[in-house]
């Protein structure tokens, strides 16, 4: 792989804060993630604890990890967000009912259990708004609708799409987006695509390249993504069009140097079609592939072995007119030495940059983008002057 040297970045001078850059007023919230915090099905809670523009997280409910610090449980870095055994303890720590109660899990069924219904109805009765990322829309449930009205709270069904009359079909106007579009795809679901996309977007902005992220799933939207759709809840006829429209909106509103698109599922995964719609709708100029070398079988599918990074890259580049520009590693089930060895191995065998977004410097992600899109280097040079 060619070696590229980029200038060191000096601290940037104070800049004018644009309206879309101003921090938004955060709502307080507790997250329900019983039995799944830090695990694959707890990815919504995991993501919100790591990053949230919209909500200030006060506590996470998971009796199996009660007493732990959320940051330590996830990344061995404390963040002073406690894990609580139940709603009562969470309310005590929060000092009363917060603004919102977030359902922080993404089970394959996409449905609430009877026990979970009871907890969420209790939260409503205590005056908390509900943030629901499931495929089950609680506003359509008579019991939840009545409780919501009686307690003057709102239920945010994140995945509920607009009426079909308001949805868009693909138009081809994506070709009018003149900045690079980079999709972060993966070899499996729940593998870290959103986390890598979030870190990459921030790293680019920190280094003088204006980047905006387009979310495609419920967690990114809950975190506060300004642009995006829950693509897996939209009728297939409109998926490509809605994806295209979200990217165009981000481009027209923000005038960015680069757009990062969060991936969903995996193109090779037989249970999901989201990656295909993302590739078709945003027509990315480049793809970053997230892979978990230590994962043996597909998430939630013990009978489906993980694909290799090579096979997924070949499939993506065959399916879409794009190029995989880098590989990022999910380090689950791996030691530090194994992570380093994997990075070296993939760079040698795939001839593209590789890194781990969580354990390595975010600047490696910036280098990955600059290597693929050298025209962006002038932004780095301007920031270094």
C-alpha positions in Angstrom: 0.0 0.0 0.0 1.4 3.4 -0.9 2.7 5.6 2.0 1.1 9.0 2.1 2.4 11.8 4.4 0.0 14.5 5.4 0.7 17.8 7.2 0.2 18.0 10.9 -2.9 19.9 11.9 -2.5 23.0 14.1 -5.3 24.1 16.4 -7.9 26.0 14.4 -8.6 29.6 15.1 -12.0 30.5 16.5 -14.6 30.2 13.8 -18.0 31.6 13.3 -20.6 29.2 14.6 -23.2 28.5 12.0 -26.8 27.8 13.0 -26.6 24.1 12.2 -23.4 23.8 14.3 -24.9 25.2 17.5 -25.4 22.6 20.2 -29.0 21.8 20.7 -30.7 21.8 24.0 -30.5 18.3 25.3 -33.4 16.4 26.9 -32.7 14.3 29.9 -33.3 10.6 29.5 -32.9 7.1 31.0 -32.4 4.1 28.8 -34.0 0.7 29.2 -31.6 -2.1 28.1 -32.3 -5.1 30.4 -29.9 -7.9 30.0 -28.3 -6.4 26.9 -26.2 -3.4 27.7 -22.8 -3.8 26.1 -24.1 -6.7 24.0 -25.1 -6.8 20.4 -28.9 -6.3 20.9 -28.1 -3.4 23.2 -26.6 -1.4 20.3 -29.1 1.5 20.7 -28.1 2.0 24.4 -24.5 1.5 23.6 -24.5 4.1 20.9 -26.4 6.7 23.0 -24.0 6.3 25.9 -21.0 6.9 23.5 -22.6 9.8 21.7 -25.8 11.8 21.8 -26.6 15.3 20.6 -30.3 15.2 21.5 -30.3 13.5 24.9 -28.4 13.8 28.1 -28.3 10.2 29.4 -28.7 10.0 33.2 -28.8 6.2 33.7 -29.1 2.9 31.9 -31.3 0.1 33.3 -29.8 -3.4 33.2 -29.9 -5.5 36.3 -27.2 -7.8 35.0 -24.6 -5.0 35.2 -26.1 -2.9 38.0 -23.6 -0.8 39.9 -21.2 -0.5 36.9 -20.2 2.7 35.1 -21.5 2.7 31.6 -18.3 3.9 30.0 -16.2 1.3 31.9 -18.6 -1.5 30.8 -18.3 -0.5 27.2 -14.9 0.9 26.6 -13.0 0.8 29.9 -13.3 4.6 30.1 -15.5 6.0 32.8 -18.3 8.5 31.8 -20.2 8.8 35.1 -23.4 7.3 33.7 -24.5 4.5 36.1 -26.1 1.2 35.2 -29.1 0.7 37.5 -31.0 -2.5 38.5 -34.5 -1.1 37.7 -36.6 1.9 37.0 -37.0 2.8 40.7 -33.2 3.0 41.2 -32.8 5.0 37.9 -35.3 7.5 39.0 -33.6 7.9 42.4 -30.3 8.5 40.8 -31.8 10.9 38.2 -33.5 12.9 41.0 -37.0 12.3 39.6 -38.5 11.6 36.3 -36.4 12.8 33.3 -37.8 14.1 30.1 -37.7 10.8 28.2 -37.6 7.0 28.6 -35.7 5.4 25.7 -36.1 1.8 24.7 -32.4 1.0 24.1 -32.5 -2.4 22.5 -32.8 -3.7 18.9 -34.0 -7.3 19.1 -34.4 -9.2 15.9 -38.2 -9.5 16.5 -38.6 -5.7 16.8 -41.4 -6.2 19.2 -42.1 -5.5 22.9 -42.6 -8.3 25.5 -45.5 -8.0 28.0 -43.0 -7.2 30.8 -41.5 -4.4 28.7 -45.0 -3.0 27.9 -45.6 -2.7 31.6 -42.4 -0.8 32.3 -43.0 1.6 29.5 -46.6 2.3 30.5 -45.3 3.0 34.0 -42.8 5.5 32.5 -45.7 7.2 30.7 -47.7 7.4 33.9 -44.7 9.1 35.5 -44.8 11.8 32.9 -41.9 10.6 30.7 -42.0 10.9 26.9 -41.2 7.6 25.2 -38.6 7.1 22.5 -39.3 3.8 20.7 -37.0 2.5 18.0 -38.9 -0.8 17.4 -40.9 -1.8 14.3 -43.9 -1.9 16.7 -45.4 1.6 16.6 -46.8 2.5 20.0 -48.8 5.4 18.8 -51.0 2.9 17.0 -51.5 0.8 20.2 -54.8 1.9 21.9 -53.4 1.3 25.4 -50.3 3.4 24.8 -52.2 6.1 22.9 -54.7 6.5 25.8 -51.9 6.6 28.4 -50.0 9.1 26.4 -53.0 11.4 26.0 -53.9 11.0 29.7 -50.4 12.0 30.9 -49.8 14.7 28.2 -46.6 13.0 26.9 -45.4 12.2 23.5 -44.4 8.8 21.9 -41.7 9.1 19.3 -41.9 6.0 17.0 -38.5 6.5 15.4 -39.1 4.0 12.6 -42.5 5.1 11.6 -42.3 6.4 8.0 -44.3 9.2 6.4 -47.4 8.4 4.5 -46.7 6.7 1.2 -48.0 9.8 -0.7 -45.1 11.8 0.8 -42.4 9.3 0.1 -40.0 9.7 -2.8 -38.9 7.4 -5.6 -35.4 7.5 -7.0 -34.9 10.4 -9.4 -31.2 10.4 -10.5 -30.6 13.8 -8.9 -28.0 12.2 -6.7 -25.6 12.9 -9.5 -26.0 16.6 -8.7 -24.3 16.1 -5.4 -20.7 17.2 -6.2 -18.9 16.3 -2.9 -17.6 12.8 -2.2 -20.2 10.4 -0.7 -18.7 7.7 1.5 -20.9 4.8 2.8 -19.7 2.9 5.9 -20.9 -0.7 5.2 -20.2 -3.9 7.0 -19.9 -7.7 6.8 -22.7 -8.2 9.4 -25.4 -6.3 11.3 -24.5 -4.7 14.7 -20.9 -4.6 13.8 -20.1 -0.9 14.5 -20.9 0.9 11.2 -22.7 3.7 12.9 -20.0 4.2 15.5 -17.3 4.3 12.9 -19.4 6.7 10.8 -19.9 9.0 13.8 -16.2 9.0 14.7 -15.1 9.5 11.1 -17.5 12.5 10.7 -16.2 14.2 13.8 -12.6 13.5 12.9 -13.0 15.1 9.5 -14.6 18.2 10.9 -11.9 18.4 13.6 -9.3 18.4 10.8 -10.8 21.2 8.8 -12.9 19.1 6.3 -16.6 19.9 6.6 -18.4 16.5 6.9 -22.1 15.7 7.5 -23.4 12.3 8.4 -26.7 10.8 7.0 -28.2 8.3 9.4 -30.1 5.2 8.1 -31.2 3.5 11.3 -33.1 4.2 14.5 -30.1 4.7 16.8 -28.5 7.4 14.7 -31.8 9.3 14.5 -32.2 9.0 18.3 -28.7 10.3 18.8 -29.7 13.4 16.9 -28.7 12.9 13.3 -30.0 16.0 11.4 -30.4 14.0 8.2 -31.5 10.5 7.5 -34.2 7.9 7.5 -34.9 4.5 9.2 -34.5 2.7 5.9 -35.6 -0.7 7.1 -39.1 0.6 7.9 -39.8 2.0 4.4 -41.6 0.1 1.6 -39.0 -1.2 -0.8 -40.4 0.9 -3.7 -39.3 4.1 -1.9 -36.1 3.0 -0.2 -33.7 4.2 -2.9 -35.6 7.4 -3.4 -35.7 8.3 0.3 -32.0 7.5 0.6 -31.2 9.7 -2.3 -33.4 12.5 -1.0 -31.7 12.4 2.5 -28.3 12.8 0.9 -29.4 15.6 -1.4 -31.0 17.4 1.6 -27.8 17.2 3.5 -25.8 18.5 0.6 -28.1 21.4 -0.2 -28.5 22.5 3.5 -24.9 22.1 4.6 -22.7 22.5 1.5 -20.3 20.0 3.0 -16.9 18.8 1.7 -17.9 15.2 2.2 -21.0 13.2 3.2 -20.8 10.1 5.3 -23.6 7.6 5.0 -24.3 5.1 7.8 -24.7 1.5 6.6 -27.2 -1.1 7.7 -26.9 -4.9 7.7 -24.5 -6.4 5.1 -24.9 -6.7 1.4 -24.1 -10.4 1.6 -26.5 -11.1 4.5 -29.7 -13.0 3.4 -31.8 -11.5 6.2 -31.4 -7.8 5.2 -31.8 -5.7 2.1 -30.8 -2.3 3.5 -27.3 -2.3 2.2 -28.5 -2.8 -1.4 -30.9 0.2 -1.0 -28.2 2.4 0.5 -25.8 1.6 -2.4 -28.5 2.2 -4.9 -29.8 5.4 -3.4 -26.7 7.3 -2.4 -24.4 5.9 -5.2 -21.3 6.3 -3.0 -18.0 7.4 -4.5 -16.3 5.2 -1.9 -17.1 2.6 0.8 -15.4 1.9 4.1 -16.0 -1.7 5.2 -16.4 -2.6 8.9 -15.4 -6.1 9.7 -15.1 -8.3 12.9 -12.3 -10.8 12.5 -13.1 -12.4 15.8 -16.8 -13.0 15.0 -17.4 -16.6 13.8 -21.1 -16.5 12.9 -23.5 -13.8 11.8 -25.2 -11.9 14.6 -28.4 -13.8 15.7 -27.7 -16.5 13.1 -25.6 -19.3 14.5 -26.0 -21.3 11.3 -24.6 -18.5 9.1 -20.8 -18.2 9.1 -19.3 -14.7 8.7 -18.0 -13.8 5.2 -14.4 -12.8 4.6 -13.6 -9.1 4.1 -12.3 -10.0 0.7 -15.6 -11.6 -0.4 -17.7 -8.7 0.9 -15.4 -6.2 -0.9 -15.8 -8.1 -4.2 -19.6 -8.3 -3.8 -19.9 -4.5 -3.1 -17.7 -3.5 -6.0 -19.5 -5.9 -8.3 -23.0 -4.8 -7.2 -22.3 -1.0 -7.3 -20.1 1.3 -9.3 -17.9 2.2 -6.3 -14.6 1.3 -4.6 -13.9 0.1 -1.1 -11.3 2.7 0.2 -10.6 1.2 3.6 -11.3 -1.4 6.2 -12.2 -0.7 9.9 -12.1 -3.4 12.5 -14.6 -4.3 15.2 -12.3 -5.7 17.9 -14.7 -7.9 19.7 -13.1 -11.2 21.0 -9.6 -9.8 20.1 -6.6 -8.9 22.1 -4.5 -5.8 21.5 -1.9 -7.8 19.7 -4.5 -9.5 17.5 -5.9 -6.1 16.5 -2.5 -4.8 15.5 -1.8 -8.0 13.6 -5.1 -7.9 11.8 -4.6 -4.3 10.7 -1.2 -5.2 9.2 -2.6 -8.3 7.6 -5.5 -6.6 5.9 -3.4 -3.7 4.7 -1.0 -6.2 3.1 -3.6 -8.5 1.6 -6.2 -5.9 0.5 -3.9 -3.1 -0.4 -6.1 -0.5 1.3 -5.7 1.3 4.7 -7.1 -0.5 7.8 -7.6 0.7 11.4 -9.8 0.3 14.5 -11.9 3.4 15.0 -12.3 2.8 18.7 -8.7 1.9 19.8 -6.6 3.8 17.2 -6.3 7.5 16.5 -9.2 8.9 14.5 -6.7 10.6 12.2 -6.1 7.2 10.6 -9.7 7.5 9.3 -9.0 11.0 8.0 -5.9 9.6 6.2 -8.1 6.9 4.7 -10.4 9.5 3.2 -7.6 11.8 2.0 -5.8 8.9 0.3 -9.0 8.1 -1.7 -10.0 11.7 -2.4 -6.7 13.8 -2.6 -8.6 16.9 -3.7 -9.7 17.2 -0.1 -6.0 17.6 1.0 -6.2 21.4 0.3 -8.6 21.7 3.2 -6.0 20.1 5.5 -3.3 22.4 4.1 -5.5 25.5 4.7 -6.1 24.4 8.2 -2.4 23.9 8.8 -1.4 27.4 7.7 
